[in-house]
Each structure stands twice: as C-alpha cells, then as structure tokens.
Amino acid sequence: MSEKGEVDLTGAKQNTGVWLVKVPKYLSQQWAKATGRGDVGKLRICKKGNQGKPEVSFTLNEELTVIEGLEGKTVSAPREHPFTMQMVGGQTLAVFTENSSDKIALEGLVVQRAECRPAVNENYMKLKRLKIEDSAKPLRLSQQLDKAVTNNYRPVANHANNLEYEKRKKEEGKRARAEKQQVLDMLFSAFEKHQFYNIRDLVEITKQPVNYLKEILRDIGNYNVKGTHKNTWELKPEYRHYQGEEKTDDYNDS
C-alpha cells in the first residue's frame, strides 16, 4: 500500500458488481500455469424461465487438464465445473487489487457468492487418487551408499558461543543474593581501599548478581558518566571515610 494510504475508488463510483467464487486448489494451480497464454476456459450462464435461478458452469481448457504426479504419472483434471450459487446475505464485501506501484484500487462490491465444484466423474476420481498418493509420500527416504561420504566438515559437540553462554549462566546461578547489609559491608570495605571501581570488579568482589548489585550501589554511590573516571562507581560524599579522596569531573546517579 502507498505511504499515504490512497485508494482508487473508481470501481465504487461505477457501481461495479463482482462475483466471489471459491475454486478447487488444483484449478487455481492450473490457471497459474496459463499466465500470459490467454483464456483458461469458458463460463456459461443459463437462465431457466423468467424467475428461475441461473445455472452457471465453468469448462476448463483442454490443454490445462494435464496434471503431473509422482514418478511421472499424469491424470486429466475434470473439465466441467458446475457452480453452487450462494447469497451474499447482510455482509458488505469488496474486492481490492494492488498494482506494481503499490497502488490499491477498489474493483467493486461483491454481489454474488459461488462455489465452483468439479463434476464427479472418472477423471475426478483419478485426480483424487493421485493427490492421496502424493500426500502419502514420505518426506525422508533412506538411501544405500556405495562408499563413505568424506568431506572437511565434522560435527561439533558444542559451539564456542554456546559454551561461553553456559559458563556465564552457571556463574550467574552461583551468585545467590546475600543480605543487603552484608553486601554493603563488602562494598564499604572495598571503597576504603580504592575510590573508583567498575561494575565488573564489584561483581567479582561481592559475588552478587549485576542487577541486584546496581540497586544497592544507587543508594550509596554515584556513577561517573564522563571524565577521567568514566564508567566507574564511587561512594557518595556522605559515605566516604578515606583520606585524600580524588575529585570526579562529573557524575550522575544511575
């Protein structure tokens, strides 16, 4: 659809009526083969009497009746297809088309619904049998080889990225949450030795999950987003107990 969502409503202005017809799958497949080759068949509409319902049928072109199956088998599709007419009812249905430039056009409103059914004859029964054989064909077949297949590709028990992921997952699993006060004691002890730490070092020191550790750090620390000590944590001024503390260029809570 176009970016502006424009729809060509010429079909609505012309009050064009269209039929919505359900056709068998094999019939639509045969029609697709005839793209660019002209007509696919003939449609007959016969009306009986002044008030009788019209009798509608479709006759498939003979050159489109050949259908191929397994092992080169072919059958002839039914040519005659009577229509079963249905009422539209209280629904409002429309048919739209889309061209190569993504332009949407209204072709018309549905005024008649119908179902195109094949005439049950010998050709139809052969076609059904062919379809059943196709559906029963196994997706995988065993094949006997005359010699061993050799190549440079060997199966890998586990790939490196999977091993790395499992290692990280196992480490995270070992880091059970400790009591908050216990984690605070470890953090204060660490910051007595150094003023600045990155999160990886603090995780290694406390053995705590990253998200849990950050929650606690936000209460007692500041995160430097730029400057000489960018991407490091330090204690808030009210929690500092060391001498000769360094000054940060800029910091912000995280």
Residue pairs with C-beta under 8 A, 6 or more apart in sequence:
1 98
1 102
1 104
2 101
2 102
2 103
2 104
6 103
6 104
7 96
7 104
7 105
7 106
8 103
8 104
8 105
8 106
9 106
10 105
10 106
11 105
11 106
11 107
11 108
12 106
12 108
12 109
14 108
15 108
15 109
16 107
16 108
16 109
17 108
17 109
17 110
17 111
17 112
18 95
18 107
18 108
18 109
18 110
18 111
19 110
19 111
19 112
19 113
19 114
20 93
20 95
20 110
20 112
20 113
20 114
21 83
21 113
21 114
21 115
21 116
22 114
22 115
22 116
23 81
23 116
24 81
24 116
24 117
24 118
26 67
26 77
26 127
26 131
27 60
27 77
27 81
27 116
27 118
30 40
30 60
30 64
30 65
30 67
30 77
31 40
31 64
33 64
34 40
34 61
34 64
39 61
40 60
40 61
40 64
41 58
41 59
41 60
41 61
41 64
41 79
42 58
42 59
43 56
43 57
43 58
44 55
44 56
44 57
44 58
44 59
45 54
45 55
45 56
46 54
46 55
46 56
47 53
47 54
47 55
48 54
48 55
53 85
54 85
55 82
55 83
56 82
56 83
56 85
56 114
57 80
57 81
57 82
57 83
58 80
58 81
58 83
58 116
59 79
59 80
59 81
60 77
60 78
60 79
60 80
60 81
62 79
64 77
65 76
65 77
65 78
65 79
65 123
66 74
66 75
66 76
66 77
67 74
67 75
67 76
67 77
67 127
67 130
68 74
69 75
69 130
69 131
69 133
69 134
70 130
70 133
70 134
70 137
73 130
73 133
75 123
75 126
75 127
75 130
76 123
76 126
76 127
77 118
77 123
77 127
78 118
78 119
78 121
78 123
78 124
78 127
79 123
80 118
80 119
80 121
81 116
81 117
81 118
81 119
82 116
82 117
82 119
83 114
83 115
83 116
83 117
84 114
84 115
84 117
85 112
85 113
85 114
86 112
86 113
86 114
86 115
87 113
88 110
88 111
88 112
88 113
92 109
93 109
93 110
93 113
94 106
94 107
94 108
94 109
94 110
95 106
95 107
95 108
95 109
95 110
96 104
96 105
96 106
96 107
97 104
97 105
97 107
98 104
98 105
99 105
118 124
118 127
172 209
174 207
175 203
175 207
175 208
175 209
177 208
177 209
177 212
178 206
178 207
178 208
180 216
183 206
183 208
183 212
183 213
183 216
184 216
184 220
186 205
186 206
187 202
187 206
187 216
187 217
187 220
187 221
188 220
188 235
188 239
188 241
190 197
190 202
190 205
191 197
191 234
191 235
191 239
191 240
191 242
192 241
192 242
195 234
195 235
195 240
195 242
195 245
195 246
196 224
196 229
196 232
196 233
196 234
196 246
197 205
197 232
197 233
197 234
198 231
198 232
198 233
199 210
199 213
199 214
199 217
199 233
202 213
202 217
202 233
203 210
203 213
206 213
214 254
217 223
217 233
218 253
218 254
220 235
220 236
220 239
221 233
221 234
221 235
221 236
221 239
222 233
222 234
222 235
222 236
222 248
222 251
222 252
222 253
223 231
223 232
223 233
223 251
223 252
223 253
223 254
224 230
224 231
224 232
224 233
224 234
224 248
224 249
224 250
224 251
224 252
225 231
225 250
225 251
225 252
225 254
226 249
226 250
227 248
227 249
227 250
227 251
228 248
228 249
229 246
229 248
229 249
234 248
234 251
